Amino acid sequence: MNASTTSSRTEGQERSFKRLTEDASRHGAELALQKVEADSKGWQRVLMHGDDLKTAVADVIVAKTRELALRSASQERAREIMGKNFFGVEEAIKHFGVNPTRQQLAAFSEIAFSEAVLEESKDTHVLAAVFPLSILEIRGKVSQGQRLFYDQDWYNKQAFAKERGETEWRLIRKTPVDNSISKNWQDQTALLGKNDEVPAAQVMVYAIVGHYLATGERMFEHLYVRTSSVDSDGSRVYVGVFVAGGLCVDYCWGDYRRGCLGVASARKS
């Protein structure tokens, strides 16, 4: 920790922060005593591994403190505008278990879209803080105890499923591009606005699954959308039909037309 960082806070802020974290620790201990069902041997194991517990608590405090300290006014305003269609750093930590680095938090400190664009998109798009998580990593993180991915293994060794993407804000359309159903890839992309682009499969999976975990709303529940990703044979990857059986990830040739297949869209930053 450098001197400029420590000198920028006051002694009063340090005292208040210490009281806050002490209160938080007591509150956490009370909740654990109330909610953790364990016998005497179980509680004794907790006491025997007290250092592990202290480390875990410290890690959470440091991560959350860093996130809140680096959160900007633009993030607060974006959350206010987008409402439930905002999937920020907090949501990514909660639902995807990410542990942001300082560099990542700094990258997310300013929203890449104007307030005017957000106002225009607040009901049609999801604003997501997209961390570099591959489709396979996302599937591994959320598959415990719930079925969020359709039972498929064809893409386990595909390069597109291992691509982790960038640390960036993405503004992702919640529905297919208008009039893009039943068209081929060339005709679908011709419908994109000048400020729009087709996102990668990784971005779409991140947004669809993350938005569902945060809100319970299923995007693309009865439709598929093509992405910019391709498989090893050059076929276009599409995602969707996010029903109880889980999100489907599949592929088809660019000239293929289907009555439930549109194209995905995201705003250019």
C-alpha positions in Angstrom: 0.0 0.0 0.0 1.5 3.3 -1.0 1.7 6.5 1.1 -0.7 8.5 -1.2 -3.4 5.8 -0.7 -3.2 5.8 3.1 -2.8 9.5 3.5 -5.9 10.2 1.4 -8.2 8.9 4.2 -8.7 10.7 7.5 -8.2 9.3 11.0 -11.9 9.6 11.6 -12.6 7.5 8.5 -10.2 4.8 9.8 -11.9 4.7 13.2 -15.4 4.5 11.6 -14.3 1.8 9.2 -12.9 -0.3 12.0 -16.1 0.1 14.0 -18.1 -0.8 10.9 -16.1 -4.0 10.2 -16.2 -5.0 13.9 -20.0 -4.7 13.8 -20.1 -6.6 10.6 -18.0 -9.4 12.1 -20.3 -9.6 15.2 -23.4 -9.7 12.9 -21.9 -12.4 10.8 -21.0 -14.5 13.9 -24.6 -14.2 15.2 -26.0 -15.2 11.8 -23.7 -18.2 11.6 -24.8 -19.3 15.1 -28.4 -19.0 14.1 -28.3 -20.6 10.7 -25.4 -23.2 10.6 -26.8 -26.5 11.7 -24.0 -28.6 13.1 -23.4 -30.8 16.1 -20.7 -30.2 18.8 -18.1 -32.0 16.8 -18.8 -29.8 13.8 -18.5 -26.6 15.9 -15.2 -27.9 17.3 -13.9 -28.4 13.8 -14.7 -24.7 13.1 -12.7 -23.7 16.2 -9.8 -25.9 15.2 -9.7 -24.2 11.8 -10.2 -20.7 13.1 -7.4 -19.3 11.0 -9.2 -20.4 7.8 -12.3 -18.6 9.0 -10.4 -15.4 9.8 -8.7 -15.5 6.4 -12.1 -16.0 4.6 -13.7 -13.1 6.5 -10.7 -10.9 5.8 -10.8 -11.7 2.1 -14.5 -10.8 1.9 -13.9 -7.5 3.7 -11.0 -6.5 1.5 -12.8 -7.4 -1.7 -16.0 -5.6 -0.8 -14.2 -2.6 0.5 -12.2 -2.3 -2.7 -15.3 -2.6 -4.8 -17.3 0.0 -2.9 -14.3 2.4 -2.7 -13.7 2.3 -6.4 -17.4 2.5 -7.4 -18.0 5.7 -9.3 -20.9 8.1 -9.5 -21.5 7.0 -13.1 -22.0 3.4 -11.8 -24.5 4.6 -9.3 -26.3 6.6 -11.9 -26.3 3.7 -14.4 -27.8 1.4 -11.7 -30.5 4.0 -11.0 -31.4 4.3 -14.7 -31.3 0.6 -15.7 -33.1 -0.7 -12.6 -33.4 -4.5 -12.8 -31.6 -4.5 -16.1 -28.3 -3.7 -14.4 -25.8 -6.5 -13.7 -22.9 -4.9 -12.1 -19.8 -5.8 -10.2 -21.7 -6.7 -7.0 -24.0 -9.1 -9.0 -21.0 -10.7 -10.6 -19.3 -11.3 -7.3 -22.5 -12.7 -5.8 -23.7 -14.9 -8.6 -20.5 -15.8 -10.5 -18.1 -15.8 -7.5 -15.6 -13.5 -9.1 -12.9 -11.9 -7.1 -12.1 -8.6 -8.9 -8.6 -7.3 -9.1 -7.9 -3.6 -8.5 -7.3 -3.3 -12.3 -10.7 -4.8 -13.1 -12.5 -2.6 -10.7 -10.7 0.4 -12.1 -11.8 -0.7 -15.6 -15.4 -0.8 -14.5 -15.2 2.5 -12.6 -16.7 4.5 -15.5 -19.7 3.4 -17.6 -18.9 3.2 -21.3 -22.2 4.6 -22.4 -23.8 8.0 -22.0 -26.9 8.6 -19.8 -28.9 9.3 -22.9 -28.0 5.9 -24.4 -28.9 4.2 -21.1 -32.2 6.0 -20.9 -33.0 4.9 -24.4 -32.0 1.3 -23.6 -33.2 0.8 -20.1 -36.2 -1.4 -21.0 -34.7 -3.2 -24.0 -31.1 -4.0 -22.9 -29.2 -5.3 -20.0 -26.1 -3.3 -18.9 -23.6 -5.9 -17.7 -20.1 -5.7 -16.1 -18.6 -8.6 -18.1 -15.7 -10.3 -16.4 -13.4 -12.6 -18.4 -15.2 -15.8 -17.7 -15.5 -18.5 -20.4 -18.7 -20.3 -21.1 -17.2 -23.4 -19.6 -16.2 -21.5 -16.5 -19.6 -19.9 -16.1 -21.2 -23.4 -16.5 -18.9 -24.8 -13.9 -19.7 -22.0 -11.4 -23.5 -22.1 -11.6 -24.3 -25.8 -12.2 -24.2 -26.8 -8.5 -27.7 -27.4 -7.3 -29.5 -26.0 -10.3 -29.9 -26.7 -14.0 -29.0 -23.6 -15.9 -27.4 -25.3 -18.9 -28.9 -27.9 -21.2 -27.1 -31.2 -21.0 -24.6 -30.9 -23.8 -20.9 -31.8 -24.2 -20.3 -31.0 -27.9 -18.7 -27.7 -27.1 -16.4 -28.8 -24.2 -13.4 -28.8 -26.4 -14.4 -25.9 -28.7 -12.2 -22.8 -28.7 -15.2 -20.4 -28.5 -16.3 -22.1 -25.3 -12.9 -21.5 -23.7 -12.6 -17.8 -24.8 -12.7 -15.6 -21.7 -13.5 -12.3 -23.4 -12.6 -8.9 -22.0 -13.2 -6.9 -18.8 -15.8 -4.4 -20.1 -19.3 -3.0 -19.8 -21.7 -4.4 -22.4 -25.1 -3.2 -23.3 -26.9 -6.3 -24.6 -30.3 -6.4 -26.2 -32.8 -8.6 -24.4 -34.6 -9.7 -27.6 -33.5 -10.6 -31.1 -32.9 -7.8 -33.6 -36.3 -6.7 -35.0 -37.4 -8.7 -38.0 -34.3 -11.0 -37.9 -36.2 -14.2 -37.3 -36.2 -16.7 -40.2 -33.4 -15.0 -42.0 -29.8 -16.1 -42.9 -26.7 -14.6 -41.3 -26.1 -12.0 -44.1 -29.7 -10.7 -44.0 -29.7 -10.6 -40.2 -26.5 -8.6 -39.9 -27.8 -6.1 -42.5 -30.6 -5.2 -40.0 -28.1 -4.0 -37.4 -28.1 -0.3 -36.6 -24.9 1.7 -37.1 -24.2 1.7 -33.4 -24.9 -2.0 -32.9 -22.8 -5.2 -33.3 -23.3 -8.9 -32.8 -21.7 -10.0 -29.5 -19.8 -13.2 -28.9 -21.4 -16.3 -27.5 -19.4 -15.8 -24.2 -21.0 -12.3 -23.7 -24.5 -13.6 -24.4 -24.2 -16.6 -22.1 -22.8 -14.3 -19.4 -25.7 -11.9 -19.7 -28.5 -14.5 -20.0 -27.4 -16.6 -17.1 -26.3 -13.6 -14.9 -29.6 -11.7 -15.5 -31.6 -14.8 -14.6 -29.7 -15.4 -11.4 -30.1 -11.7 -10.4 -33.7 -11.2 -11.4 -35.4 -14.6 -12.2 -36.2 -13.4 -15.7 -35.3 -15.7 -18.6 -34.1 -13.9 -21.7 -34.6 -15.8 -25.0 -36.9 -18.3 -23.4 -38.5 -19.4 -26.6 -36.0 -18.2 -29.2 -32.4 -18.6 -30.3 -30.1 -15.8 -31.4 -27.0 -16.1 -33.5 -23.7 -14.7 -32.1 -20.4 -13.6 -33.6 -18.7 -16.8 -32.5 -18.0 -19.8 -34.7 -17.2 -23.4 -34.0 -14.2 -25.4 -35.3 -16.1 -26.1 -38.6 -16.9 -22.4 -39.2 -20.6 -22.8 -38.2 -22.2 -19.9 -36.5 -22.9 -20.5 -32.7 -26.3 -19.6 -31.4 -27.8 -19.6 -27.9 -31.2 -19.5 -26.4 -34.5 -21.4 -25.6 -33.6 -20.9 -22.0 -36.3 -23.1 -20.4 -36.3 -25.3 -17.3 -34.0 -27.7 -19.0 -31.3 -25.1 -19.2 -29.7 -22.7 -21.7 -29.0 -24.3 -25.1 -25.8 -23.6 -27.0 -25.8 -24.9 -30.6 -24.6 -24.1 -34.2 -25.7 -23.9 -37.8 -24.4 -22.6 -41.1 -24.8 -19.0 -41.9 -27.3 -19.5 -44.8 -29.6 -21.6 -42.5 -33.0 -20.1 -41.8 -35.2 -21.1 -38.9 -38.5 -19.9 -37.6 -37.2 -19.4 -34.0 -33.7 -18.1 -34.9 -32.8 -14.4 -34.9 -29.6 -12.5 -34.3 -28.2 -11.1 -31.0 -27.2 -7.4 -30.7 -25.2 -5.2 -28.4 -24.5 -1.5 -28.4 -21.0 -0.4 -29.4 -19.3 1.4 -26.6 
